Amino acid sequence: RTGGRFFCDLIFRIIAKFNLYKFKIISVTNPHEYDYINSNFNNKCIVKIPNGVTENAFKLLAHVTPNNTNKKTITYIGNIGLAQDLTTLLYAAQKLPQYYFNIVGDGTDMPRIRELSSQLNLTNIKLWGRQNFDQLIPIYSNSDILYAQLTSAYDGAMPSKLYEYLATGKFILFGGKGVAASTLAKFKHTKTIDSQNIEMLVTTIFNLLSDSQSTYLINRINHENRNFIENNFIREKTVKDLFKFL
């Protein structure tokens, strides 16, 4: 599978590079993409248009509240693929039976996640599957920590789901490096750890949720993050800015 994926990646890179020479203006979403395009196509006009959330999605996310239940909960919402490798979260759940875990979404790696969850006999984790967006709001609200992870092969990616996380104002725990980690470092109410490091994930979650005072601080809504997303990462606004530039 790895050899086939490498071959496909190579073919897509060649096709993409060939086609990019045809365009006068190239849009990118993050500094990593900008540096790549600038170094390989330095005679092109490059426009940075970041990912974000839609205006309607933001209005719903603005209704996310602190967790008022007595369950300390860690939640992942998004695509479930090899890039996320959510087995890390499952093994952490096994070592932290006093806490509750959610995995919401679907993807190519979901069968493996379901099988491993069953093998580990996890009773403190719920696999929700894909949910409508409005159904995510109570799940977000009933969470203390929003978790995400990218393996090292995807250090150049900035998942749009992280902008959605930031729009909730909830505390974000991210496993990984690269563009996503450096972007989150610009915000408060976030913490970054090594990707696929089970022990570090377990220790970090325990330290964050081990006493009532830290839980109170973690579970508050960070309006500064939420306002920054509203002012800078609403997709309709960035598209209007692009049209103005053109």
Number of C-alpha atoms within 10 A of each C-alpha: 6 7 8 9 10 11 12 12 12 12 12 12 12 11 11 11 14 10 10 14 14 9 9 10 13 16 15 17 15 18 14 16 17 17 14 12 20 15 10 12 15 11 12 16 13 18 15 15 16 18 19 26 23 15 15 10 14 20 13 15 25 17 12 21 19 18 22 12 11 7 14 19 23 25 23 24 24 19 19 22 16 16 16 21 20 22 18 18 27 23 18 20 25 18 14 16 13 12 17 18 27 23 24 19 17 18 13 11 17 20 12 16 20 13 11 15 20 11 9 12 11 16 13 16 21 14 16 12 14 16 13 8 10 11 10 16 17 14 17 27 20 21 26 28 26 23 22 24 26 27 16 15 11 16 16 17 18 23 17 15 16 23 21 20 24 29 29 28 26 28 24 24 23 22 24 24 21 16 19 23 23 13 15 20 13 9 15 14 20 19 16 20 16 17 20 20 14 19 13 15 24 18 13 16 18 14 12 17 21 12 10 10 10 12 16 14 15 20 23 16 21 19 15 15 21 21 15 14 21 21 9 12 23 21 17 14 16 17 13 11 12 14 9 8 8 8
